[in-house]
Amino acid sequence: MAAGAADEVGGLLVAGVFLLVGFGSAGCNLTVEPDLTLAVDSDSVDPDAVYEITYEIHGDESGPIIETAELSDRTSLNFTPSVISTTSSSTKVSVEITDVSTQG
């Protein structure tokens, strides 16, 4: 299962598929991990900059979850997988990229 999202900030377009892996019958526990792609030529990305990509996960029984992934060296993506719980197996889970900012 996957959810998609995209955002453009300062000329950097990031598109992503967020991988959702879950189990359960009534509600589900899901692990959400970003699998992001730059939608621009990587040569146009500052190799010395660190990009913080903030995204919001919807569908958790306690409400939206906000997470941040860091992109550095044009290709290195660092993130912590998120574990969410849904109230039922039919709950729609979605992810929205809400911000991309440059550090450095």
Secondary structure as UniProt FT lines:
FT   STRAND          2..9
FT   TURN            10..11
FT   STRAND          12..23
FT   STRAND          29..38
FT   HELIX           42..44
FT   TURN            47..48
FT   STRAND          50..58
FT   TURN            61..62
FT   STRAND          65..72
FT   TURN            73..75
FT   STRAND          76..78
FT   STRAND          82..85
FT   TURN            89..90
FT   STRAND          94..103
//
